[in-house]
C-alpha cells in the first residue's frame, strides 16, 4: 500500500515511534487486519485497512490478513473470498500472511486446559439466560457460578467431554475465573468456549466447541507475533481482558490500541443490518451500488485511490463521530477528475434538428479526452443534422437567468457549432415539445464566432444516427435519515429506506464508442457526473451506474470552515 501523500501523525503512529525508539519488540512493527467472515466489508473497514497496512508499510513492517472465524453459524466461504478481494483491491499487501483463527484451534484449546490447571478457568452449567441473570449490572456485582467451586480434575474432565461432544449445545461453557465484582463487566468470569454443533467452513465438523472472540483474538495476535493490535473504540473496555489472558498464559504480549470507528451520514455500518437488507431483498445483493460495502462501491465506480484518500484524510482520534457523506464523495470526485475520460451522453433525450445543416453530411469533431491529463489525447465524435440534447437544456419559456436553449437564443454545442433556436414541434395530443429546430453558423466550428459574439451556455449532445442506447442508473442515499442512530425506539431502520434511492433511465443516448464498454470502465459524462459501466453491461447495450455527481458540496463546506 505504497503512497506518496503526506503521512499525518496521530497517537497510534506516535506510540509506534516511541516503541521503536525504546527498542521494544526488537524494533519490529507487525500489525493485522482481522475481519470476521460473517458478511462483506464496508466503507468503515477501509479506514482500518488503510491504518493497519499503511502503518506497516510506513515503518517497513508487516501486516497480516487474519480471519477471526470463531462463529461457524454465521460464517461462509463467500464472505472469505469477498474480503480477500476487497483487501487486495485497496492495496493491502499481506503477501503469504493469510491466516485464520481456526488455524490455532488446537493451540487455543491447549491453552484453555493450561488455565484450568492453574485454577483460572472452570466449566459452568448455567445456560445463556442464567448467565445474563447472574452477570450483575453496572452498579451491582454479579453472582458466582456454582461451577466455580469445582476441582481442577473435574473441570478438566468436563472440558474434555465438552470437546468430545457428550453434552447438548448451550448446556455448558468454559469460563475464565476472574472477578464477578469487577467494575468492568467484561472481567466478570467471561465465557471462553461454548458448545455449538455447526459445520465450520474450514474445519468441518472436527470441533463442537468454539472459542469466543475475546478468548481467541489476543492469543491469535500473540501466536502471529503482532506488535500493535489496532482496533476500534468498542474494544477499549475489552483490553483488560485481552491483557489478562496473555499475562496468565505468559506469552508474547501485543499492545492493543483503540481508535475511532468511521460513521457516515445516511449510511448503516452494521453487518447485521446490511445482511438484513440483503436477505429481505431490499437491495440487490451485497454489491448493490447503493450499499456501503466495498464491493458495492467498487461496482458503483469508486476508486481504491479515492477511498484511501478519504480514509487517510479522516485522521485518527479517541472520539467517535459522524462524517458527512459529501466528504467521501469529494475524494472520489477528486480522484476521478484526474483519471476518468470525458465523453458525452444524454440521459433524457430531446431531438434537436439543425435545419440548414446538410442532411447527408457527417463531420467528425475533435473532442478532448481529459483536460486534466494531456497524455489522454483526443477522440473523434460524429456530428450530424439531427442530434439529441438533454430535455433540461431547452425551455420554451425560459425562467430568469436561464442561458441555455430557448426560442431566439444562441448557444454553443460542445466541440461543434453555435446554433440558434428557431422553433419547436409539439405532440398535438399532449402539447409536449418533441423536437427543437435550430440553424447553425458554419463559421463557428469548434469555437467562437469570427465576429466576436459570445454565448453564455455550452451544451453537450449526441448524434442521433450514431447514438448508442444505454440503461443508466442514478443513485441517491439509501436512507432518508441522516443518522441511523436516530431511529425512534420501536421502529425498524428499514422504515427509513429512501424510495428514490435508485432511478433507472432505460433509453439514454451515448457516444458510439461506448457501445462495447468493458465493465468497470469509468467516465465523466460531461455536465452530468462520473459513471461506471456495470457488470450487467452487454455488447451493444451498455449499462452505466452514476458514481457521483459533478456537484462538489464538501469543497464548499471546507472553504466555509
C-alpha positions as a printed NumPy array, in Angstrom:
array([[  0.   ,   0.   ,   0.   ],
       [  2.637,   2.456,  -1.128],
       [  1.562,   6.088,  -1.334],
       [  3.122,   9.475,  -1.96 ],
       [  0.695,  11.518,   0.124],
       [  1.993,  13.14 ,   3.323],
       [  1.576,  10.845,   6.301],
       [ -0.021,  12.82 ,   9.134],
       [  0.933,  11.976,  12.663],
       [ -1.516,  10.691,  15.27 ],
       [ -1.373,   8.993,  18.637],
       [ -1.026,   5.456,  17.225],
       [  1.83 ,   6.488,  14.994],
       [  3.493,   8.315,  17.898],
       [  3.163,   5.165,  20.013],
       [  4.932,   3.13 ,  17.35 ],
       [  7.689,   5.732,  17.031],
       [  8.174,   5.67 ,  20.804],
       [  8.26 ,   1.868,  20.857],
       [ 10.863,   1.776,  18.104],
       [ 12.999,   4.348,  19.91 ],
       [ 12.862,   2.204,  23.064],
       [ 13.807,  -0.95 ,  21.166],
       [ 10.504,  -2.6  ,  22.032],
       [  9.605,  -5.769,  20.086],
       [ 13.142,  -5.904,  18.744],
       [ 12.428,  -2.932,  16.508],
       [  9.613,  -4.766,  14.702],
       [  6.273,  -3.36 ,  13.588],
       [  3.713,  -6.042,  12.828],
       [  0.002,  -5.268,  12.538],
       [ -3.005,  -7.255,  11.334],
       [ -6.408,  -6.708,   9.789],
       [ -8.726,  -9.258,  11.478],
       [-12.231,  -9.316,   9.934],
       [-14.889, -11.83 ,  10.894],
       [-16.113, -13.663,   7.758],
       [-19.79 , -13.077,   8.571],
       [-20.528, -10.505,   5.885],
       [-18.961,  -8.281,   3.248],
       [-16.581,  -5.488,   4.202],
       [-17.999,  -1.962,   4.23 ],
       [-16.505,   1.501,   3.923],
       [-15.76 ,   1.574,   7.658],
       [-13.311,  -1.248,   7.12 ],
       [-11.465,   0.881,   4.562],
       [-10.248,   3.075,   7.409],
       [ -8.923,   0.075,   9.317],
       [ -7.291,  -1.383,   6.197],
       [ -5.635,   1.953,   5.411],
       [ -4.415,   2.288,   9.001],
       [ -3.11 ,  -1.244,   9.586],
       [ -1.497,  -1.805,   6.2  ],
       [ -0.415,   1.831,   5.949],
       [  1.432,   1.847,   9.28 ],
       [  3.136,  -1.446,   8.482],
       [  4.329,  -0.075,   5.137],
       [  5.448,   3.232,   6.636],
       [  7.643,   1.534,   9.245],
       [  8.938,  -1.257,   6.971],
       [  6.885,  -3.773,   8.902],
       [  4.344,  -6.444,   8.088],
       [  0.565,  -6.681,   8.174],
       [ -1.364,  -9.947,   8.263],
       [ -4.827, -10.664,   6.988],
       [ -6.426, -12.941,   9.564],
       [ -9.994, -14.168,   9.628],
       [-11.42 , -14.42 ,  13.129],
       [-13.592, -17.367,  12.148],
       [-14.831, -18.479,  15.565],
       [-18.59 , -18.492,  14.884],
       [-19.388, -21.05 ,  12.166],
       [-23.121, -20.413,  12.441],
       [-22.663, -17.051,  10.684],
       [-19.571, -17.573,   8.53 ],
       [-19.328, -18.537,   4.87 ],
       [-16.606, -19.1  ,   2.296],
       [-18.35 , -16.477,   0.124],
       [-17.517, -13.86 ,   2.735],
       [-13.9  , -15.015,   2.964],
       [-13.457, -14.722,  -0.799],
       [-15.066, -11.294,  -0.956],
       [-12.915,  -9.956,   1.891],
       [ -9.705, -11.164,   0.26 ],
       [-10.759,  -9.463,  -2.986],
       [-11.616,  -6.219,  -1.185],
       [ -8.352,  -6.064,   0.768],
       [ -6.322,  -6.636,  -2.377],
       [ -8.414,  -4.056,  -4.259],
       [ -7.484,  -1.467,  -1.638],
       [ -3.816,  -2.378,  -1.98 ],
       [ -3.466,  -4.349,   1.253],
       [ -0.229,  -6.336,   0.886],
       [ -0.408,  -9.382,   3.126],
       [  1.922, -11.496,   0.956],
       [  1.739, -15.09 ,   2.178],
       [  0.421, -13.981,   5.582],
       [ -3.172, -15.129,   5.183],
       [ -4.264, -16.72 ,   8.447],
       [ -7.381, -17.911,  10.239],
       [ -8.212, -18.204,  13.926],
       [ -9.209, -21.768,  13.032],
       [ -5.527, -22.418,  12.251],
       [ -4.976, -22.161,  16.   ],
       [ -7.982, -24.041,  17.404],
       [ -5.827, -26.807,  18.881],
       [ -3.398, -24.328,  20.475],
       [ -6.286, -22.308,  21.892],
       [ -7.76 , -25.472,  23.364],
       [ -4.422, -26.447,  24.877],
       [ -4.04 , -23.003,  26.436],
       [ -7.549, -23.236,  27.867],
       [ -6.512, -26.506,  29.51 ],
       [ -3.496, -24.699,  30.997],
       [ -5.785, -22.087,  32.572],
       [ -7.951, -24.847,  34.034],
       [ -4.863, -26.491,  35.519],
       [ -3.861, -23.213,  37.206],
       [ -7.351, -22.718,  38.584],
       [ -8.057, -19.762,  36.273],
       [-10.872, -21.369,  34.254],
       [-13.808, -23.631,  35.044],
       [-16.751, -25.37 ,  33.411],
       [-20.093, -23.663,  34.084],
       [-23.514, -25.338,  33.848],
       [-25.551, -22.134,  33.581],
       [-27.442, -21.609,  30.337],
       [-27.383, -18.361,  28.363],
       [-30.347, -16.844,  30.193],
       [-28.924, -17.756,  33.606],
       [-25.57 , -16.247,  32.616],
       [-27.271, -12.963,  31.827],
       [-29.215, -13.015,  35.073],
       [-26.126, -13.599,  37.216],
       [-23.823, -11.174,  35.456],
       [-24.925,  -8.186,  37.51 ],
       [-25.223,  -4.574,  36.408],
       [-23.006,  -1.514,  36.266],
       [-23.923,  -0.776,  39.878],
       [-24.369,  -4.308,  41.256],
       [-21.828,  -7.173,  41.305],
       [-22.565, -10.436,  39.588],
       [-23.183, -13.791,  41.265],
       [-20.642, -16.553,  41.13 ],
       [-21.493, -19.701,  39.218],
       [-21.804, -22.94 ,  41.225],
       [-19.215, -24.361,  38.845],
       [-16.595, -22.034,  40.27 ],
       [-16.048, -24.42 ,  43.224],
       [-15.365, -27.492,  41.097],
       [-11.999, -29.185,  41.421],
       [ -9.387, -28.82 ,  38.729],
       [ -9.684, -32.518,  37.93 ],
       [-13.449, -32.298,  37.462],
       [-13.122, -29.214,  35.233],
       [-10.503, -30.942,  33.08 ],
       [-12.766, -33.95 ,  32.67 ],
       [-15.845, -31.902,  31.823],
       [-13.974, -29.721,  29.338],
       [-12.603, -32.781,  27.539],
       [-16.12 , -34.241,  27.405],
       [-17.413, -30.93 ,  26.019],
       [-14.841, -31.233,  23.259],
       [-15.813, -34.849,  22.631],
       [-19.476, -33.908,  22.096],
       [-21.002, -35.52 ,  25.16 ],
       [-23.241, -32.558,  26.073],
       [-26.028, -30.715,  24.232],
       [-25.459, -27.336,  22.596],
       [-25.596, -24.478,  25.078],
       [-25.669, -26.725,  28.138],
       [-22.163, -25.881,  29.365],
       [-19.483, -23.252,  28.832],
       [-15.89 , -22.768,  29.856],
       [-15.423, -19.527,  31.75 ],
       [-12.395, -17.643,  32.984],
       [-12.375, -17.272,  36.767],
       [-11.57 , -13.586,  37.256],
       [-13.827, -11.358,  39.382],
       [-17.626, -11.286,  39.444],
       [-17.49 ,  -7.961,  41.319],
       [-15.281,  -6.191,  38.775],
       [-16.427,  -2.745,  37.681],
       [-15.658,  -3.894,  34.126],
       [-18.399,  -6.315,  33.112],
       [-16.06 ,  -7.971,  30.61 ],
       [-13.966,  -9.233,  33.536],
       [-16.872, -10.967,  35.288],
       [-15.884, -14.547,  34.51 ],
       [-16.252, -14.237,  30.733],
       [-17.142, -17.237,  28.595],
       [-14.179, -18.721,  26.737],
       [-15.868, -21.669,  24.963],
       [-19.43 , -22.649,  24.129],
       [-20.842, -25.883,  22.749],
       [-22.043, -25.344,  19.183],
       [-22.656, -28.056,  16.628],
       [-22.254, -26.16 ,  13.387],
       [-20.167, -27.066,  10.378],
       [-17.173, -24.789,  10.08 ],
       [-16.192, -23.501,   6.645],
       [-12.626, -24.805,   7.126],
       [-12.61 , -27.424,   9.877],
       [-15.934, -29.043,   9.022],
       [-17.314, -30.994,  11.985],
       [-13.971, -31.556,  13.679],
       [-14.989, -29.321,  16.599],
       [-18.227, -28.933,  18.505],
       [-16.859, -26.32 ,  20.9  ],
       [-15.752, -22.968,  19.608],
       [-13.716, -20.203,  21.255],
       [-15.308, -16.851,  21.966],
       [-13.897, -13.844,  20.149],
       [-12.354, -12.299,  23.276],
       [-10.549, -15.541,  24.107],
       [ -9.278, -16.199,  20.588],
       [ -8.347, -12.718,  19.465],
       [ -5.453, -11.832,  21.744],
       [ -3.938, -15.295,  21.608],
       [ -4.041, -15.285,  17.798],
       [ -2.277, -11.912,  17.874],
       [  0.337, -13.411,  20.168],
       [  0.913, -16.504,  18.023],
       [  1.498, -14.314,  14.956],
       [  3.912, -12.024,  16.772],
       [  1.728,  -8.972,  16.351],
       [  3.279,  -5.906,  17.969],
       [  0.401,  -3.435,  17.728],
       [ -3.159,  -4.762,  17.814],
       [ -5.151,  -1.841,  16.435],
       [ -8.924,  -1.949,  16.843],
       [-11.93 ,   0.343,  17.161],
       [-13.105,   2.008,  20.353],
       [-15.802,  -0.51 ,  21.252],
       [-12.965,  -2.868,  22.251],
       [-11.427,  -0.427,  24.727],
       [-13.327,  -1.998,  27.644],
       [-12.162,  -5.414,  26.451],
       [ -8.469,  -4.516,  26.683],
       [ -8.098,  -5.544,  30.373],
       [ -9.41 ,  -8.992,  29.427],
       [ -7.125,  -9.135,  26.368],
       [ -4.155,  -8.39 ,  28.641],
       [ -5.326, -10.745,  31.42 ],
       [ -5.397, -13.817,  29.199],
       [ -1.956, -13.096,  27.782],
       [ -0.5  , -12.347,  31.202],
       [ -1.89 , -15.524,  32.761],
       [ -0.509, -17.624,  29.916],
       [  2.865, -15.855,  29.969],
       [  3.032, -15.494,  26.187],
       [  4.075, -12.691,  23.806],
       [  2.085,  -9.566,  24.622],
       [  0.924,  -7.371,  21.726],
       [ -0.24 ,  -3.865,  22.591],
       [ -3.915,  -3.224,  21.93 ],
       [ -4.623,   0.343,  20.791],
       [ -8.114,   1.66 ,  20.041],
       [ -9.21 ,   4.344,  17.587],
       [-12.486,   5.909,  16.465],
       [-14.617,   3.977,  14.026],
       [-15.988,   5.507,  10.849],
       [-19.65 ,   6.506,  10.731],
       [-21.181,   8.145,   7.657],
       [-24.366,  10.153,   7.312],
       [-27.288,   8.382,   5.604],
       [-25.401,   5.097,   5.928],
       [-25.699,   1.969,   8.044],
       [-22.459,   0.234,   9.061],
       [-23.798,  -2.767,  10.959],
       [-23.094,  -6.019,   9.127],
       [-26.164,  -7.487,  10.798],
       [-28.334,  -4.745,   9.32 ],
       [-26.643,  -4.967,   5.938],
       [-27.342,  -8.701,   5.947],
       [-30.981,  -7.942,   6.759],
       [-31.22 ,  -5.664,   3.715],
       [-29.824,  -8.436,   1.519],
       [-31.912, -11.261,   2.956],
       [-35.151,  -9.284,   2.757],
       [-34.478,  -8.32 ,  -0.851],
       [-34.473,  -4.619,  -0.023],
       [-31.285,  -4.267,  -2.08 ],
       [-29.966,  -6.322,  -4.974],
       [-27.24 ,  -8.169,  -3.118],
       [-24.137,  -7.233,  -1.176],
       [-22.685,  -5.447,  -4.213],
       [-25.733,  -3.294,  -4.884],
       [-24.198,   0.1  ,  -5.765],
       [-26.338,   1.731,  -3.074],
       [-24.731,  -0.396,  -0.367],
       [-21.781,   0.951,   1.674],
       [-19.933,  -2.316,   1.087],
       [-16.587,  -2.129,  -0.661],
       [-17.927,  -4.447,  -3.364],
       [-20.934,  -2.157,  -3.839],
       [-18.718,   0.911,  -4.043],
       [-16.406,  -0.833,  -6.496],
       [-19.366,  -1.728,  -8.698],
       [-20.631,   1.836,  -8.479],
       [-17.278,   3.093,  -9.755],
       [-15.468,   4.278,  -6.646],
       [-11.701,   4.023,  -6.987],
       [ -9.441,   2.472,  -4.354],
       [ -7.267,   5.571,  -4.537],
       [-10.221,   7.824,  -3.755],
       [-11.359,   5.637,  -0.864],
       [ -7.87 ,   5.528,   0.635],
       [ -7.501,   9.296,   0.304],
       [-10.796,   9.657,   2.149],
       [ -9.78 ,   7.201,   4.875],
       [ -6.397,   8.827,   5.428],
       [ -7.907,  12.281,   5.464],
       [-10.201,  11.39 ,   8.357],
       [ -7.403,  11.261,  10.888],
       [ -7.35 ,   9.057,  13.983],
       [ -8.829,  10.006,  17.329],
       [-10.305,   8.639,  20.546],
       [-13.77 ,  10.087,  19.951],
       [-16.434,   8.541,  17.737],
       [-18.265,  10.964,  15.484],
       [-20.131,  11.014,  12.204],
       [-18.672,  12.073,   8.867],
       [-20.595,  13.789,   6.091],
       [-21.189,  11.549,   3.081],
       [-20.289,  14.534,   0.903],
       [-16.731,  14.303,   2.219],
       [-16.37 ,  10.787,   0.809],
       [-17.89 ,  11.913,  -2.489],
       [-15.42 ,  14.795,  -2.627],
       [-12.426,  12.437,  -2.523],
       [-13.947,  10.088,  -5.1  ],
       [-14.703,  13.027,  -7.382],
       [-11.192,  14.463,  -6.963],
       [ -9.625,  11.155,  -7.969],
       [-11.969,  10.507, -10.893],
       [-11.389,  14.014, -12.186],
       [ -7.76 ,  13.075, -12.791],
       [ -8.3  ,   9.671, -14.39 ],
       [-11.762,   9.479, -15.989],
       [-12.058,  10.073, -19.739],
       [-14.652,  12.639, -20.799],
       [-17.492,  11.534, -23.039],
       [-20.904,  12.872, -23.985],
       [-24.165,  11.216, -23.088],
       [-27.769,  12.385, -22.985],
       [-29.883,  10.897, -20.224],
       [-33.291,  12.33 , -21.136],
       [-33.071,  12.878, -24.878],
       [-34.802,  15.626, -26.798],
       [-34.333,  15.729, -30.582],
       [-32.593,  18.799, -31.992],
       [-32.767,  19.351, -35.768],
       [-30.363,  21.79 , -37.478],
       [-32.445,  22.825, -40.458],
       [-29.656,  24.431, -42.514],
       [-27.16 ,  21.571, -41.964],
       [-26.779,  19.23 , -44.981],
       [-28.852,  16.08 , -44.477],
       [-26.195,  13.712, -45.809],
       [-23.214,  15.305, -44.038],
       [-21.463,  13.704, -41.057],
       [-18.483,  15.518, -39.604],
       [-16.007,  14.233, -37.04 ],
       [-15.453,  16.699, -34.25 ],
       [-12.254,  16.537, -32.231],
       [-13.015,  16.157, -28.517],
       [-10.63 ,  16.315, -25.583],
       [-10.469,  13.083, -23.569],
       [ -9.382,  14.632, -20.298],
       [ -8.37 ,  18.271, -19.812],
       [ -6.621,  17.225, -16.572],
       [ -4.354,  14.795, -18.441],
       [ -2.808,  15.949, -21.697],
       [ -1.487,  12.438, -22.376],
       [ -5.084,  11.204, -22.72 ],
       [ -5.245,  12.83 , -26.144],
       [ -8.378,  13.432, -28.201],
       [-11.099,  11.446, -29.941],
       [-13.416,  11.895, -32.921],
       [-17.142,  12.372, -32.275],
       [-19.667,  12.233, -35.175],
       [-21.797,  15.343, -35.751],
       [-24.878,  15.342, -37.974],
       [-28.06 ,  17.24 , -38.786],
       [-30.15 ,  15.532, -36.089],
       [-28.816,  15.451, -32.541],
       [-30.034,  14.611, -29.068],
       [-29.777,  17.136, -26.265],
       [-30.971,  16.999, -22.651],
       [-34.61 ,  17.91 , -22.1  ],
       [-33.489,  20.296, -19.356],
       [-31.34 ,  22.18 , -21.847],
       [-34.403,  23.622, -23.593],
       [-37.203,  25.819, -22.281],
       [-39.907,  27.206, -24.469],
       [-40.477,  29.892, -21.847],
       [-37.155,  30.373, -20.05 ],
       [-37.073,  31.341, -16.37 ],
       [-34.967,  34.27 , -15.257],
       [-31.251,  33.533, -15.501],
       [-31.702,  30.63 , -17.923],
       [-28.934,  30.741, -20.555],
       [-29.448,  27.503, -22.412],
       [-31.601,  26.955, -25.466],
       [-34.91 ,  28.742, -25.965],
       [-36.582,  30.383, -28.987],
       [-34.303,  33.068, -30.384],
       [-31.329,  32.212, -28.128],
       [-27.923,  31.086, -29.376],
       [-25.75 ,  28.506, -27.601],
       [-22.574,  26.578, -28.287],
       [-22.674,  22.848, -28.956],
       [-19.631,  21.336, -27.286],
       [-16.846,  20.794, -29.881],
       [-19.374,  21.756, -32.588],
       [-21.062,  24.939, -33.741],
       [-23.095,  27.836, -32.441],
       [-26.79 ,  27.192, -33.018],
       [-29.833,  29.439, -32.642],
       [-33.295,  28.115, -31.787],
       [-35.881,  28.9  , -34.473],
       [-38.875,  26.848, -33.39 ],
       [-40.305,  23.653, -31.948],
       [-42.514,  20.718, -32.859],
       [-45.086,  19.595, -30.308],
       [-47.143,  16.486, -29.73 ],
       [-50.644,  17.61 , -30.728],
       [-52.231,  15.461, -28.027],
       [-50.105,  16.491, -25.053],
       [-48.538,  19.76 , -26.131],
       [-45.129,  18.336, -25.174],
       [-42.143,  19.568, -27.177],
       [-40.801,  16.641, -29.217],
       [-38.311,  18.461, -31.448],
       [-36.321,  21.659, -31.256],
       [-35.326,  23.28 , -34.543],
       [-32.231,  25.434, -34.975],
       [-29.922,  26.943, -37.521],
       [-26.145,  26.804, -37.259],
       [-23.353,  29.167, -38.195],
       [-20.816,  27.215, -40.325],
       [-18.097,  29.717, -39.404],
       [-18.153,  28.739, -35.716],
       [-16.931,  25.145, -35.865],
       [-15.113,  24.193, -32.698],
       [-15.098,  27.671, -31.19 ],
       [-16.469,  31.18 , -31.027],
       [-17.842,  33.255, -33.871],
       [-15.306,  35.154, -36.013],
       [-17.252,  38.351, -35.434],
       [-16.609,  38.107, -31.689],
       [-20.157,  37.486, -30.494],
       [-20.381,  35.491, -27.291],
       [-22.826,  32.979, -25.916],
       [-23.448,  32.157, -22.281],
       [-24.014,  28.423, -22.462],
       [-22.269,  25.348, -23.866],
       [-24.346,  22.182, -24.213],
       [-23.431,  18.537, -24.734],
       [-25.114,  16.449, -27.416],
       [-25.048,  13.11 , -29.239],
       [-25.595,  12.464, -32.933],
       [-28.97 ,  10.72 , -33.262],
       [-27.883,   8.481, -36.137],
       [-24.836,   7.237, -34.28 ],
       [-26.055,   7.16 , -30.669],
       [-25.871,   4.019, -28.579],
       [-28.878,   3.137, -26.444],
       [-27.961,   2.568, -22.813],
       [-29.504,   1.93 , -19.435],
       [-28.315,   4.421, -16.844],
       [-28.877,   4.079, -13.113],
       [-28.873,   7.144, -10.904],
       [-28.393,   6.733,  -7.164],
       [-29.352,   8.729,  -4.12 ],
       [-28.734,   7.938,  -0.453],
       [-30.072,   4.563,   0.664],
       [-31.73 ,   6.125,   3.713],
       [-33.666,   9.309,   4.325],
       [-32.407,   9.614,   7.914],
       [-29.089,  11.405,   8.322],
       [-28.058,   9.326,  11.343],
       [-29.354,   5.787,  11.693],
       [-28.681,   6.176,  15.397],
       [-31.74 ,   8.439,  15.466],
       [-34.209,   5.67 ,  14.565],
       [-37.053,   6.082,  17.099],
       [-37.446,   3.326,  19.66 ],
       [-39.815,   0.626,  18.491],
       [-39.311,   1.319,  14.799],
       [-37.185,  -0.625,  12.349],
       [-34.382,   1.079,  10.446],
       [-35.768,  -0.267,   7.155],
       [-38.727,   2.093,   7.531],
       [-36.328,   4.882,   6.592],
       [-35.172,   3.428,   3.295],
       [-35.202,   6.059,   0.576],
       [-37.826,   5.153,  -2.051],
       [-35.92 ,   7.339,  -4.528],
       [-32.513,   5.748,  -3.919],
       [-32.483,   4.319,  -7.45 ],
       [-33.78 ,   5.841, -10.681],
       [-33.375,   3.769, -13.82 ],
       [-33.266,   5.52 , -17.188],
       [-33.928,   2.915, -19.854],
       [-33.236,   4.903, -23.03 ],
       [-30.235,   7.145, -22.565],
       [-28.184,   8.046, -25.645],
       [-24.377,   7.829, -25.602],
       [-21.437,   8.394, -27.911],
       [-20.987,   5.426, -30.297],
       [-17.599,   4.498, -28.794],
       [-19.333,   3.45 , -25.564],
       [-21.338,   0.678, -27.201],
       [-18.942,  -2.08 , -26.164],
       [-17.542,  -0.613, -22.977],
       [-15.956,  -3.152, -20.645],
       [-17.481,  -3.471, -17.162],
       [-15.831,  -1.241, -14.538],
       [-14.676,   1.337, -17.116],
       [-15.124,   4.829, -15.668],
       [-16.032,   8.028, -17.492],
       [-17.148,  11.543, -16.876],
       [-20.326,  12.212, -18.812],
       [-19.816,  15.894, -19.466],
       [-22.031,  18.108, -17.29 ],
       [-23.731,  15.04 , -15.765],
       [-21.253,  13.362, -13.43 ],
       [-18.978,  10.345, -13.213],
       [-20.262,   6.991, -14.422],
       [-19.056,   3.394, -14.371],
       [-20.012,   0.544, -16.678],
       [-21.912,  -2.053, -14.675],
       [-21.166,  -5.779, -14.652],
       [-24.546,  -6.3  , -16.371],
       [-23.389,  -4.425, -19.481],
       [-23.594,  -6.373, -22.722],
       [-22.088,  -5.675, -26.164],
       [-24.225,  -3.071, -27.861],
       [-26.289,  -2.497, -24.731],
       [-24.191,  -0.867, -22.03 ],
       [-25.431,  -0.297, -18.504],
       [-23.92 ,   2.571, -16.514],
       [-24.069,   3.462, -12.829],
       [-23.634,   7.056, -11.821],
       [-20.755,   7.011,  -9.365],
       [-21.011,  10.575,  -8.145],
       [-22.432,  13.838,  -9.443],
       [-20.258,  16.765, -10.505],
       [-21.554,  18.973,  -7.706],
       [-18.863,  19.362,  -5.061],
       [-20.585,  20.136,  -1.768],
       [-17.727,  19.109,   0.513],
       [-15.291,  21.56 ,  -1.093],
       [-17.787,  24.34 ,  -0.344],
       [-18.1  ,  23.131,   3.251],
       [-14.311,  23.12 ,   3.684],
       [-13.997,  26.631,   2.273],
       [-16.646,  27.922,   4.656],
       [-14.863,  26.24 ,   7.548]])
